[in-house]
Each structure stands twice: as C-alpha cells, then as structure tokens.
Amino acid sequence: MPINEQEVEECDGSRCERGRCVSMSQVCDGVRHCEDGIDETPESCKRKHIVCSKDPLHRGCECPVGQLKCRNGQCISKELFKDGHPDCSDGTDEPGQTTCSDYLSRVMPSRLCDGVLHCHDRSDEDPLFCKCFAKNAFRCGKDASSEDYCIAMDMVCDGIPDCPNGEDERTCIGLSAPQGTLPGTGEVILRSHGVWYSKCYPTEGHTKSDLEDICREVGFIGGHAKQLPTPEKSYPHNNLVVDEFSDIPLNNNTNIRLRNSHSPIARATLDPLANCFRLFIECL
C-alpha cells in the first residue's frame, strides 16, 4: 500500500530505517536510538552540525542542563570537558590549549561576543574574533592600516588597555553638564568598567591648585578653575559594584574563571547612609 506523504510525521532529526523519528537532540549524542544506528553516523552528525551552526537555537541543538555540546553536536557531561580523555566522538572536548571561550562555545554560545565580559581571560570578547558584533560595543579609534576594532563596554576604564592604541583607558574622568551649559562647566564624573558615575570627594572645599589639577585632568589646560555651588545640599554616596569572577571546577584537571552575568557587570548604586561630596566646576 503506497504511503501518503501527508500522513508521515515530519522529522526534524533522523528517521530510522523502520520509520521511527529520532529527535534532533538525540542525533549524534553517543547513543544508538535507531536499530541500524543511522542516528550516529558521520553523515547524521554532519547534518546536525550544519543545522545547529546556522541556528544554535534550533529545537534540539541545545544540550540539557549539566551537559556541553561537542563541535559535531553531540552532548556530553560538563565534567568530561578537558578531563584528559576524549569523550566527544570528534575529540573537541579535549582542546590543546583551553580558554574560557572554548568552554562557553559548548555550554552557552549566546554569551560569546554579547558585549558583556564573562571570562576572566577575556577570551569571550576577543576583538579579533568578535569584531564589532555587539550593539553596545566600544569602538576604538581607527588608523589607515586597521579595520574597525571594538571591545566590550565592560572593558573600558578597567585598568587594562585593550584597544590597539589604549583609547579605552584615556577618558575615564569627565564633566557632566545639563544641555545648554557652556563647555568646561559641569559635575566631575568618573568612568569604570564602562559605567559613568559621580565622583565623591572626601571634603567639600577645594584649593585653587586642586581645582586647576582637576581641570587639567578633564582636558582643560587654560589655567582658569572655579568651584561652583552644588544644586543640592547633600547627595547619597556612590558605590560602584562590580561582579566578581568565580572559579568553576569542571573536574580534577580544569577550572574556569567566569562571571554569571546577563547584564553589564558594573553598576553604580547609591548608599543613602553616607554623604557624597560632589564637585561642580568651571574650567577654561
């Protein structure tokens, strides 16, 4: 009796010789679900790899919680990554030189080049690999010999030069002024890990010499410096909170240092119990 194609269930993975459909998540997972083993053949693994490379969020391309993905699409336990024994059929769980991005590419690929620095070794936001992919990336200056070069905003003013010419560590103090205010007038602000926030000084008063030094620091070298009255009598103190890296032991051989952050890793918070002496200044 001829089979009506409309009556055949659509199969997004591999169909066994006897007609059973093996789901995409079970294809190339190291277990034979078809009696003929067609779901574990190199051809099936390659087909899954092509589908998942084009669409990592395709149904069945994500590994279950506690597992990571081999390059060929096979899922294995996270504990088997870099344990000294190849467990992926293609051996990709045993890379020669392990970086944090190697691990994320198999466990959470969406966190690569997302504009948030997750890895302590910075490999997940490598500018040579990520280019200017993230929407909120910091664009470094470009000379005639270089292409566009971007870094994660979290890497701006973190004490480590990442741009080829160190542009990311140059403008870490500035002036914030309401629209319509003359240039060189405003509140002194700092930037750390890409976040701008009010600079709090230990005292309210400043000497003329101190004010001139501050003006030079924000880029005004004319010599004129004048402290302006603050709009409010007091302000809550600013605290910059930066998420810490954690050591994630995968097995006895391998630790990965990363942050489990979905949003920018630094944020300014206010402490209402402490006073902040903010500085409003005029520089010429």
C-alpha positions as CSV (number, residue, x, y, z in Angstrom):
1,M,0.0,0.0,0.0
2,P,1.5,3.3,-1.0
3,I,2.3,5.7,1.8
4,N,0.6,9.1,1.7
5,E,3.4,11.7,2.4
6,Q,1.0,13.9,4.3
7,E,0.4,11.0,6.8
8,V,4.1,10.7,7.5
9,E,5.1,12.7,10.6
10,E,7.6,15.4,9.9
11,C,11.0,14.5,11.4
12,D,13.5,17.3,12.4
13,G,16.2,14.8,13.3
14,S,16.9,11.5,11.7
15,R,14.5,8.8,10.5
16,C,15.4,5.2,11.2
17,E,15.1,2.6,8.5
18,R,11.9,1.3,10.1
19,G,10.4,4.7,10.2
20,R,10.9,5.8,13.7
21,C,11.9,9.5,14.1
22,V,14.8,10.3,16.3
23,S,14.7,13.9,17.6
24,M,17.4,16.4,16.8
25,S,18.6,16.4,20.4
26,Q,19.2,12.6,20.3
27,V,21.1,12.7,17.0
28,C,24.8,12.2,17.4
29,D,24.6,12.1,21.2
30,G,26.7,9.0,21.5
31,V,23.7,6.6,22.0
32,R,22.2,4.5,19.2
33,H,18.5,5.2,19.1
34,C,17.9,3.5,15.7
35,E,18.5,-0.2,15.4
36,D,20.5,0.5,12.3
37,G,22.5,3.2,14.1
38,I,21.8,5.8,11.4
39,D,21.3,8.5,14.0
40,E,25.0,8.2,15.0
41,T,26.6,8.0,11.5
42,P,29.1,10.7,10.4
43,E,26.5,11.9,7.9
44,S,23.8,12.4,10.5
45,C,26.3,14.2,12.8
46,K,27.4,16.4,9.9
47,R,23.8,17.2,9.0
48,K,23.1,18.2,12.6
49,H,26.3,20.3,12.8
50,I,25.3,22.2,9.7
51,V,21.7,22.9,11.1
52,C,22.9,23.9,14.5
53,S,25.8,26.1,13.2
54,K,23.3,28.1,11.2
55,D,20.8,28.3,14.0
56,P,22.1,27.5,17.5
57,L,18.6,28.0,19.0
58,H,17.1,25.4,16.6
59,R,15.0,22.9,18.6
60,G,17.3,20.1,19.7
61,C,20.5,22.0,19.2
62,E,20.8,23.0,22.9
63,C,22.2,20.4,25.3
64,P,20.4,19.6,28.5
65,V,21.4,21.4,31.8
66,G,24.7,20.0,33.0
67,Q,25.9,19.0,29.6
68,L,28.0,20.7,26.9
69,K,28.0,20.5,23.2
70,C,30.8,18.9,21.1
71,R,31.5,20.6,17.8
72,N,29.7,17.8,16.0
73,G,26.5,18.5,18.0
74,Q,27.0,15.6,20.4
75,C,26.2,16.3,24.1
76,I,28.3,15.1,27.0
77,S,28.6,15.9,30.7
78,K,30.3,19.2,31.6
79,E,32.6,17.2,33.9
80,L,34.1,15.4,30.9
81,F,35.4,18.6,29.4
82,K,39.2,18.7,29.4
83,D,39.5,15.6,31.7
84,G,42.3,14.0,29.7
85,H,40.1,11.6,27.8
86,P,38.3,12.3,24.5
87,D,34.5,11.8,25.1
88,C,33.2,13.6,22.1
89,S,33.4,11.4,19.0
90,D,35.3,14.3,17.3
91,G,37.6,14.9,20.2
92,T,36.6,18.5,20.6
93,D,36.2,18.2,24.4
94,E,40.0,18.0,24.7
95,P,41.3,21.1,23.0
96,G,45.1,21.5,23.2
97,Q,45.0,25.0,24.8
98,T,41.9,25.6,26.8
99,T,40.3,29.1,27.0
100,C,37.2,30.1,28.8
101,S,35.6,30.8,25.4
102,D,36.2,27.2,24.4
103,Y,34.0,26.2,27.3
104,L,31.3,28.8,26.7
105,S,31.2,27.9,23.0
106,R,30.0,24.4,24.0
107,V,27.8,25.4,27.0
108,M,26.4,28.9,26.5
109,P,27.4,30.1,23.0
110,S,25.0,33.0,23.3
111,R,27.4,34.6,25.8
112,L,30.2,34.9,23.2
113,C,30.6,38.4,21.7
114,D,27.5,39.6,23.5
115,G,29.2,42.8,24.8
116,V,29.4,41.5,28.4
117,L,32.8,40.3,29.8
118,H,32.1,36.8,31.3
119,C,35.6,35.3,31.1
120,H,38.5,36.3,33.3
121,D,40.9,35.6,30.5
122,R,38.7,38.0,28.3
123,S,38.6,35.4,25.5
124,D,34.8,35.6,25.2
125,E,35.1,39.2,24.0
126,D,38.2,38.8,21.9
127,P,38.1,41.8,19.5
128,L,39.9,39.9,16.7
129,F,37.1,37.3,16.8
130,C,34.1,39.4,17.8
131,K,34.8,42.4,15.6
132,C,32.1,45.0,16.3
133,F,29.2,42.4,16.7
134,A,27.8,43.7,20.0
135,K,25.4,46.7,19.7
136,N,26.8,48.4,22.7
137,A,30.5,47.8,22.0
138,F,33.1,50.5,22.5
139,R,34.6,51.4,19.1
140,C,38.4,52.0,19.3
141,G,40.0,54.7,17.1
142,K,40.9,53.5,13.6
143,D,44.1,54.4,11.7
144,A,44.7,53.9,8.0
145,S,46.1,50.4,8.5
146,S,43.4,48.8,10.7
147,E,39.9,47.7,10.4
148,D,37.1,48.6,12.8
149,Y,38.2,47.4,16.3
150,C,35.7,47.1,19.1
151,I,35.8,45.9,22.7
152,A,33.1,45.1,25.3
153,M,31.9,48.2,27.2
154,D,32.8,46.4,30.4
155,M,36.4,46.6,29.4
156,V,36.5,50.4,29.2
157,C,38.4,52.1,32.0
158,D,39.1,48.8,33.8
159,G,42.8,49.5,34.1
160,I,43.8,47.2,31.2
161,P,44.4,48.7,27.8
162,D,42.5,46.7,25.2
163,C,42.4,49.0,22.2
164,P,45.5,48.9,19.9
165,N,46.4,52.5,21.0
166,G,44.9,52.4,24.5
167,E,41.9,54.6,23.8
168,D,39.8,52.7,26.2
169,E,41.8,53.9,29.2
170,R,42.2,57.6,28.2
171,T,38.8,59.1,29.0
172,C,38.0,57.9,32.5
173,I,37.2,61.2,34.0
174,G,35.0,64.0,32.6
175,L,32.4,66.6,33.1
176,S,28.6,66.1,33.1
177,A,26.6,69.2,32.3
178,P,22.9,70.0,31.5
179,Q,22.2,70.7,27.9
180,G,22.9,74.4,27.1
181,T,25.7,74.7,29.6
182,L,29.0,76.2,28.4
183,P,31.8,73.7,27.6
184,G,34.1,73.2,30.6
185,T,31.3,73.5,33.1
186,G,29.7,70.7,35.0
187,E,30.0,67.9,37.6
188,V,33.1,65.9,37.8
189,I,32.3,62.2,36.9
190,L,34.3,59.0,36.7
191,R,34.0,56.0,34.4
192,S,34.9,52.5,35.4
193,H,34.1,49.2,33.6
194,G,32.2,51.4,31.1
195,V,29.9,53.0,33.7
196,W,29.9,56.8,34.3
197,Y,29.0,57.9,37.9
198,S,29.5,60.9,40.2
199,K,33.0,61.3,41.7
200,C,32.8,61.6,45.5
201,Y,35.4,63.7,47.2
202,P,36.5,63.4,50.9
203,T,35.8,67.1,51.6
204,E,33.5,69.8,50.3
205,G,36.2,72.6,49.9
206,H,39.0,72.6,47.3
207,T,42.1,74.8,46.9
208,K,42.7,76.7,43.7
209,S,45.6,74.4,43.0
210,D,43.4,71.3,43.4
211,L,40.8,72.8,41.1
212,E,43.4,73.6,38.4
213,D,44.7,70.0,38.6
214,I,41.2,68.6,38.2
215,C,40.6,70.9,35.1
216,R,43.8,69.6,33.5
217,E,42.7,66.1,34.3
218,V,39.4,66.5,32.4
219,G,41.3,68.1,29.4
220,F,41.2,71.9,30.1
221,I,44.7,73.5,30.3
222,G,43.7,77.2,30.2
223,G,44.6,77.7,33.8
224,H,41.2,79.0,35.0
225,A,39.4,76.9,37.5
226,K,36.4,77.8,39.7
227,Q,34.3,75.7,42.1
228,L,30.6,76.2,41.5
229,P,27.8,75.8,44.1
230,T,26.2,72.4,44.3
231,P,22.5,72.3,43.2
232,E,21.6,70.3,46.4
233,K,23.0,70.4,49.9
234,S,23.8,66.7,50.1
235,Y,23.9,63.6,48.0
236,P,23.9,59.9,48.8
237,H,27.3,58.3,48.3
238,N,28.1,56.5,45.1
239,N,29.3,52.9,45.2
240,L,30.4,51.1,42.1
241,V,29.5,47.4,42.3
242,V,31.5,45.1,40.1
243,D,30.5,41.4,39.8
244,E,33.3,39.1,40.9
245,F,34.7,36.2,38.9
246,S,34.1,32.7,40.3
247,D,36.3,29.6,39.9
248,I,34.1,26.9,38.3
249,P,35.7,23.4,38.8
250,L,34.8,21.3,35.8
251,N,36.8,18.3,37.0
252,N,40.0,17.5,38.8
253,N,42.0,18.8,35.8
254,T,40.2,22.0,34.8
255,N,38.9,25.2,36.4
256,I,37.2,28.0,34.5
257,R,37.0,31.6,35.9
258,L,33.9,33.4,34.8
259,R,31.0,35.6,35.8
260,N,27.4,34.5,35.6
261,S,26.2,37.9,34.4
262,H,23.4,38.5,31.9
263,S,23.8,42.3,32.1
264,P,26.7,44.7,32.3
265,I,28.9,43.6,35.2
266,A,29.4,47.0,36.8
267,R,26.7,49.4,38.1
268,A,26.6,52.5,40.3
269,T,24.5,52.2,43.4
270,L,23.6,54.8,46.0
271,D,24.2,54.5,49.7
272,P,21.8,56.8,51.5
273,L,23.6,56.4,54.8
274,A,26.8,58.0,53.5
275,N,27.2,61.5,52.1
276,C,28.9,62.2,48.8
277,F,30.8,65.5,48.3
278,R,30.3,66.1,44.6
279,L,32.2,68.7,42.7
280,F,30.7,71.2,40.2
281,I,33.4,73.1,38.4
282,E,34.1,75.7,35.7
283,C,37.2,75.2,33.6
284,L,38.6,77.4,30.8
